Amino acid sequence: MSDDGRHGLTIIGFVGSVFSPYYARARRRGAADPENFCALNVALYGAGGHRWAMTERGRRWISRDATRFTIGPSAMRWEDGVLVVDIDEVTVPIPSRLRGQVRLTPSAICAHEVRLDHEGLHVWRPVAPFSRIDAVFEKPALRWSGIGYHDSNWGAVPLEDSFESWVWSRAAMKDGAAIVYDTVLKDGGTSAFALHIGADGHVEDMAVPPRREMPTTFWRMARHMRAARRFSVASLLEDSPFYARTLLKLDTEEGPADAFHESLSLARFRNPVVQLMLPFRMPRRG
């Protein structure tokens, strides 16, 4: 989120894209190589419009090691403690060039890891929960700075094999980030946790706030928020049959705070009709 609140940005690097219909189809035929289903998802919000890019690429388009991940013409790399993302993608559904560089400078690196399911098949790590972002885009012509966040998820089985749904939120606090996970497992069990992670990377468990319902979206996605105080919906950033991303305004003990919120329905994602719709947002180059 930019300091002036006019721009927002989400970047996700996928190896074995969890939302790929091509990867799902390949897995149904047998063992599938995750490196043959990679993508850099970029969503740019705010003044100048909303732009989305997520072109999936096969193994011949990628290379990666401990500090660098190249996906076609785009790349992510660690450089002197800064995460640098070079973006050169084409948006969908209306094609346009999305080209620029984003630099994320962490205040600290966090080694904390959380198992999201009982078997430990899915793990989440808040790598740099409190960071500075510098975004410089050539197309569209845009330059801004703001507060950033970087985390990582990995798993041994597809998300839809383990979960029915989850809700995640991250609020930018004055001295760090407040993060809440609220999951429903496929076997009907539930799991929720809340953390405060300071700018120095120190992690503290928090009591899970009470559940508060949110309005459904155009696609009738059910949503809720874990919040101790009042909040309001500032903007619905993404709305799909199985996923919603929302910008919230929170009332906290420290005062007003911005929070990014995600609702994910894996039950909906498994629907064959939804699988047929996905290629319109996720084209592929083999």
Solvent accessible surface area in square Angstrom, and as a share of the most:
residue,aa,sasa,rsa
1,M,35,0.16
2,S,4,0.03
3,D,94,0.49
4,D,92,0.47
5,G,47,0.46
6,R,138,0.50
7,H,12,0.05
8,G,3,0.03
9,L,28,0.14
10,T,26,0.15
11,I,41,0.21
12,I,57,0.29
13,G,32,0.31
14,F,19,0.08
15,V,52,0.30
16,G,9,0.08
17,S,1,0.00
18,V,52,0.30
19,F,32,0.13
20,S,2,0.01
21,P,3,0.02
22,Y,36,0.14
23,Y,28,0.11
24,A,7,0.06
25,R,108,0.39
26,A,11,0.09
27,R,64,0.23
28,R,167,0.61
29,R,181,0.66
30,G,40,0.39
31,A,117,0.90
32,A,27,0.21
33,D,58,0.30
34,P,57,0.36
35,E,30,0.13
36,N,51,0.26
37,F,14,0.06
38,C,0,0.00
39,A,1,0.01
40,L,0,0.00
41,N,4,0.02
42,V,0,0.00
43,A,0,0.00
44,L,5,0.03
45,Y,12,0.05
46,G,38,0.37
47,A,40,0.31
48,G,77,0.74
49,G,40,0.39
50,H,94,0.42
51,R,66,0.24
52,W,32,0.11
53,A,0,0.00
54,M,6,0.03
55,T,12,0.07
56,E,3,0.01
57,R,13,0.05
58,G,1,0.01
59,R,122,0.45
60,R,189,0.69
61,W,62,0.22
62,I,23,0.12
63,S,65,0.42
64,R,126,0.46
65,D,102,0.53
66,A,103,0.80
67,T,75,0.44
68,R,102,0.37
69,F,23,0.10
70,T,30,0.18
71,I,0,0.00
72,G,19,0.18
73,P,70,0.44
74,S,1,0.00
75,A,6,0.05
76,M,31,0.14
77,R,47,0.17
78,W,80,0.28
79,E,65,0.29
80,D,144,0.74
81,G,51,0.49
82,V,20,0.12
83,L,13,0.07
84,V,0,0.00
85,V,6,0.04
86,D,40,0.21
87,I,4,0.02
88,D,31,0.16
89,E,1,0.01
90,V,60,0.35
91,T,5,0.03
92,V,26,0.15
93,P,108,0.68
94,I,138,0.70
95,P,102,0.64
96,S,43,0.28
97,R,91,0.33
98,L,0,0.00
99,R,71,0.26
100,G,14,0.13
101,Q,59,0.26
102,V,3,0.02
103,R,84,0.31
104,L,10,0.05
105,T,59,0.34
106,P,22,0.14
107,S,63,0.41
108,A,26,0.20
109,I,94,0.47
110,C,4,0.03
111,A,81,0.63
112,H,66,0.30
113,E,95,0.42
114,V,25,0.14
115,R,157,0.57
116,L,6,0.03
117,D,8,0.04
118,H,113,0.50
119,E,120,0.54
120,G,22,0.21
121,L,64,0.32
122,H,5,0.02
123,V,20,0.12
124,W,0,0.00
125,R,62,0.22
126,P,0,0.00
127,V,16,0.09
128,A,0,0.00
129,P,3,0.02
130,F,40,0.17
131,S,3,0.02
132,R,104,0.38
133,I,17,0.09
134,D,61,0.32
135,A,0,0.00
136,V,58,0.33
137,F,7,0.03
138,E,105,0.47
139,K,91,0.39
140,P,32,0.20
141,A,95,0.74
142,L,34,0.17
143,R,182,0.66
144,W,20,0.07
145,S,43,0.28
146,G,0,0.00
147,I,57,0.29
148,G,7,0.06
149,Y,48,0.18
150,H,41,0.18
151,D,41,0.21
152,S,39,0.25
153,N,74,0.38
154,W,117,0.41
155,G,47,0.45
156,A,80,0.62
157,V,53,0.30
158,P,34,0.21
159,L,19,0.09
160,E,16,0.07
161,D,77,0.40
162,S,15,0.10
163,F,0,0.00
164,E,47,0.21
165,S,35,0.22
166,W,25,0.09
167,V,13,0.07
168,W,21,0.07
169,S,5,0.03
170,R,15,0.05
171,A,6,0.04
172,A,19,0.15
173,M,28,0.12
174,K,158,0.67
175,D,75,0.39
176,G,0,0.00
177,A,0,0.00
178,A,18,0.14
179,I,0,0.00
180,V,12,0.07
181,Y,7,0.03
182,D,14,0.08
183,T,3,0.02
184,V,54,0.31
185,L,8,0.04
186,K,96,0.41
187,D,116,0.60
188,G,53,0.51
189,G,25,0.24
190,T,95,0.56
191,S,40,0.26
192,A,41,0.32
193,F,38,0.16
194,A,2,0.02
195,L,4,0.02
196,H,37,0.16
197,I,0,0.00
198,G,12,0.11
199,A,35,0.27
200,D,110,0.57
201,G,15,0.14
202,H,111,0.49
203,V,34,0.20
204,E,92,0.41
205,D,123,0.64
206,M,71,0.32
207,A,92,0.71
208,V,55,0.32
209,P,22,0.14
210,P,71,0.45
211,R,130,0.47
212,R,93,0.34
213,E,119,0.53
214,M,14,0.06
215,P,93,0.58
216,T,57,0.33
217,T,8,0.05
218,F,166,0.69
219,W,98,0.35
220,R,161,0.59
221,M,5,0.02
222,A,80,0.62
223,R,14,0.05
224,H,19,0.08
225,M,7,0.03
226,R,54,0.20
227,A,9,0.07
228,A,72,0.56
229,R,108,0.39
230,R,191,0.70
231,F,46,0.19
232,S,61,0.39
233,V,63,0.36
234,A,50,0.38
235,S,44,0.28
236,L,69,0.34
237,L,23,0.11
238,E,12,0.05
239,D,39,0.20
240,S,22,0.14
241,P,20,0.12
242,F,11,0.05
243,Y,31,0.12
244,A,0,0.00
245,R,7,0.03
246,T,0,0.00
247,L,19,0.09
248,L,0,0.00
249,K,95,0.40
250,L,22,0.11
251,D,52,0.27
252,T,23,0.13
253,E,152,0.68
254,E,64,0.29
255,G,20,0.19
256,P,131,0.83
257,A,12,0.10
258,D,42,0.22
259,A,1,0.00
260,F,34,0.14
261,H,0,0.00
262,E,37,0.17
263,S,2,0.01
264,L,5,0.02
265,S,17,0.11
266,L,1,0.00
267,A,45,0.35
268,R,79,0.29
269,F,2,0.01
270,R,80,0.29
271,N,66,0.34
272,P,100,0.63
273,V,95,0.54
274,V,12,0.07
275,Q,26,0.12
276,L,133,0.66
277,M,71,0.32
278,L,10,0.05
279,P,44,0.28
280,F,157,0.65
281,R,78,0.28
282,M,11,0.05
283,P,44,0.27
284,R,71,0.26
285,R,123,0.45
286,G,52,0.50
